[in-house]
Amino acid sequence: MKVKEIAVSAGVNPDTVRFYTRERLLKPSRNPDNNYQHYDAEDLRRLRFARKARQLGFSLPEIRQILDQADDHHSPCPMVRDVFQQRLAEVEREIGELQQLRKRMKTALVAWQDMPDGTPDGRTICRLIEHWDDSKPSKQAEE
């Protein structure tokens, strides 16, 4: 298969095929007649695998490590589970942080509705930001 053919078969664009080839996740042979890269069924399998792994949030180095272990006839599944559990914990932490940010943003928008616009006067830059939480006890006082 040529680049376009393997890309269509895997449901990716040709640039993705070229990228994974440069990263040596795919190992095409060269056609001696025209020097075009030729991809086989193994390359297609690896490309589909890499696409699915990316959809699950695995990084390129992690995908490379998984493929290397499989190439060495070692099961990468234990490592996949470990990485995935760690990644899930990170995602859940980030979701929590984003939910807190969303809450602060909504609170700020409500507070800003009644606040007048201000002109920077050497003491303030933007009073909306500087005073959005004036009615709340400060974090330092709580701690």
Salt bridges, closest charged atoms under 4 A:
ASP15 OD1 - ARG18 NH1 3.12
GLU23 OE1 - ARG64 NH2 2.82
GLU42 OE2 - ARG45 NH2 2.81
GLU62 OE2 - ARG87 NH2 2.63
ASP71 OD2 - LYS27 NZ 3.68
ASP71 OD1 - ARG46 NH1 2.85
GLU90 OE1 - ARG87 NE 3.90
GLU94 OE2 - ARG93 NH2 3.95
GLU97 OE2 - ARG93 NH1 2.74
ASP121 OD2 - ARG123 NH2 3.16
ASP134 OD2 - HIS131 ND1 2.66
